[in-house]
Amino acid sequence: MNPRASAPAPPAGKEEPGESPRSLAPTVAPAVRSAPRRTGAGLLAVGARLAEFEITRIVGQGGFGVVYEAWDPVLERVVAIKEYLPSSLSARRPDGAVMPLSERHRETFELGMRGFINEARLLAQFGHPSLLKVYRFWQERGTAYMVMPFYRGDTLKQALAASPGIAQEGWLLKVMDGVTQALMVMHAAHCYHRDIAPDNILLLEGSGRPVVLDFGAARRVISDKTQTITVILKPGYAPIEQYAGMPDMAQGAWTDVYALAAVLHVAVCGRPPPPSVARVLSDSYMPLARNEALRQRYSERLLSAIDAGLGVRPDSRPQSMAAFREALGLEPAPAPMRLAPGRRATGPAQPQPARALATKRQRKLLAVAASVAAGLPLAIALMVWWAFGVH
């Protein structure tokens, strides 16, 4: 689910007719309540109630859920509510309940809902200002919901598009400082984002503070179950281990390092790096540290850190966010804290280095090549996508 301006991790989808990307939620409760009105097939009506909350607007709908703007009359604040509603697996009945399309879809639907709830439970335990906050979550009407702050701001993708070619190094490092700290908190809980991209980083209005969005646990569970890998991977941002799925190509902190380095690549070059699966076949990546034009605008340290983070093999990248921060020249971050009531704070996770035995390197690359060859049409399509600049 991709975020829109002024919303926390809403799903990909078009704005409602008449809504601008910068439209904001009301800051006080409306004086007059109208009867609920329908806003789209399968969606809850504006004016409908979920627990104590009242739906005031549809923020966005994607293939795996819906985000609503809502009013909390108890605390008198605007919130966002995410509803688990995978369109390919479920439908809403006339009484408002959500049901699997058939018994054949039930297992996958329930697995996805379990992932959705686990994501909400995990986020509710974190207290970092650059991580999406979950106030509460619950199950109702056959599905699940989570309540979050209603953030206002632009995504990093929108910010870069609004000012192409002028991303200053100091500003980028300030954004990366918050994002890497947020990811360190996640990694300390042995949880990895695996979908970092410019549209999943929100820059809050006023402060510019970054907030990491769209963890997509339900989407990944459903995609793993249905083997629809192309649904969840973003070419240019996804490292090779997300395609290969082999025992000696495990995902870890280095997976998020690659995606974050790709985000920086976009910021300084205006486009993502070549897709990793295509780079295994023929690596066309040009190191940024050797680009004289870029060296005039950015430090060699920043460019070299991006190059290091984009290593094709997992073992060739910084193995942790702390290591990537060091490569970027950022100050050491405080030890991540997990704010779960009744549990001890969790310190930094000790990442297991990706295997780097020289004797196994050729065998690993051959195995990756064999895996890619099995999906050669996908690799060719990705190379064409990148070559023609369709981003």
C-alpha positions, 0 to 999 in steps of 0.5 A, spaced: 500 500 500 503 506 497 502 512 502 498 518 499 500 525 502 496 527 508 495 519 510 499 514 514 500 508 509 494 508 505 494 503 499 495 504 492 489 507 489 486 513 486 484 519 490 477 520 491 473 524 486 474 532 488 479 530 493 486 533 492 493 530 494 493 535 500 486 535 502 486 535 510 482 531 515 478 536 519 481 538 526 474 538 530 468 534 530 463 536 525 457 539 528 452 536 524 452 528 522 449 526 516 447 519 514 452 514 512 453 514 504 456 509 500 463 511 497 465 505 493 463 498 491 465 494 497 467 500 502 465 502 508 460 508 508 462 515 510 458 516 516 459 508 518 462 507 525 467 502 527 468 501 534 468 508 537 470 511 530 466 514 525 468 514 518 469 521 514 473 519 508 476 514 504 483 515 503 485 510 498 484 503 496 489 497 494 489 490 492 490 488 500 486 493 504 483 500 505 485 506 509 479 511 512 480 517 515 476 517 521 474 521 527 475 519 534 470 522 539 473 520 545 480 523 544 477 528 539 482 527 534 483 525 527 485 518 525 487 513 520 484 506 520 486 501 515 482 495 514 484 488 511 480 487 505 484 483 499 480 484 493 482 478 490 480 473 496 474 477 499 468 481 499 463 485 503 456 482 505 450 487 505 451 486 513 458 489 512 461 483 514 467 481 510 468 474 507 472 470 503 470 469 496 470 461 497 472 456 501 478 455 496 480 462 498 479 461 506 486 459 508 490 464 504 485 470 506 486 467 514 493 467 513 493 474 510 489 477 516 494 473 521 500 477 518 496 484 518 494 483 525 502 481 527 504 487 523 499 491 527 501 488 534 509 489 532 508 496 530 504 497 537 510 495 541 515 500 537 516 508 539 520 511 534 518 517 531 520 515 524 516 509 525 509 508 523 505 508 530 499 503 531 494 506 537 490 499 537 488 494 533 482 489 533 478 484 529 471 485 527 466 483 522 470 477 519 476 482 518 481 486 522 483 493 523 488 498 525 488 505 528 494 510 526 495 517 526 493 521 521 500 524 518 500 530 514 506 531 509 509 528 502 512 522 500 520 522 499 517 520 492 513 526 491 518 531 494 524 529 489 519 529 483 517 536 486 524 539 486 528 534 481 535 534 481 536 539 487 537 534 492 542 536 497 547 532 501 545 535 508 538 534 507 538 527 504 543 525 510 538 528 515 532 523 512 537 517 512 538 519 519 531 518 521 530 512 516 536 508 518 534 509 526 527 506 524 530 500 521 535 499 526 529 498 531 525 494 527 531 489 525 533 489 533 526 485 533 528 481 528 523 484 523 525 486 516 521 491 512 523 488 505 519 494 501 523 500 502 522 505 496 521 513 496 513 512 496 514 508 503 517 514 506 513 520 508 516 527 510 512 530 515 509 537 514 512 542 518 518 538 521 520 534 515 521 528 519 521 522 515 516 516 517 517 509 514 510 506 512 507 500 508 510 494 512 505 490 508 506 483 512 499 481 509 501 482 502 507 478 503 504 472 506 498 472 501 504 473 495 508 467 498 502 463 498 500 464 491 507 465 489 505 472 485 512 474 486 512 480 481 506 483 485 510 485 491 517 486 488 519 493 486 524 492 480 531 497 482 529 496 489 529 489 491 535 485 492 537 478 488 535 474 495 528 477 494 528 473 487 532 467 489 529 464 495 535 460 496 538 457 503 544 461 502 541 467 500 537 469 506 534 475 507 536 480 513 538 487 515 542 487 508 536 486 504 533 493 507 540 496 506 540 494 498 533 498 498 535 504 502 541 505 497 537 504 491 533 510 494 539 514 495 541 512 488 534 515 485 535 521 489 542 523 486 541 520 479 534 521 478 532 513 477 533 507 480 539 502 479 538 496 474 534 491 477 538 486 481 536 480 477 538 483 471 545 485 474 546 477 475 545 476 468 549 482 466 551 487 471 550 494 467 551 498 474 556 504 473 559 506 480 557 512 482 563 514 485 566 514 478 561 519 476 565 525 475 559 529 474 556 527 481 562 527 484 562 535 483 555 535 487 556 529 492 561 527 497 565 521 495 563 518 501 556 518 500 557 515 493 561 510 495 556 508 501 551 507 495 555 503 491 557 499 497 549 498 499 548 496 492 552 490 492 549 484 488 551 479 493 548 479 500 555 478 503 558 484 499 554 489 502 554 492 509 551 487 514 547 492 518 544 499 518 549 501 523 554 499 518 551 503 513 550 509 517 557 508 518 559 508 511 554 514 510 558 518 515 552 518 520 553 519 528 552 512 531 545 511 533 542 510 540 541 502 542 534 501 539 528 500 544 522 496 544 516 499 548 512 493 549 509 493 556 511 488 561 517 486 556 524 488 557 527 493 552 530 489 546 537 491 544 541 491 537 540 484 534 546 481 532 545 480 524 548 473 521 553 475 516 551 473 509 555 467 507 562 469 504 566 463 503 570 464 497 570 456 496 562 457 495 562 463 491 562 460 484 557 455 486 552 460 489 553 465 483 551 459 479 545 457 483 543 464 482 543 464 475 540 457 475 534 460 479 534 466 474 534 462 468 528 459 470 524 465 470 528 468 464 522 472 461 521 476 468 529 478 467 528 480 460 522 484 462 525 487 467 531 489 463 527 492 458 523 496 463 530 499 466 533 500 459 527 504 457 526 508 463 519 506 465 519 508 473 
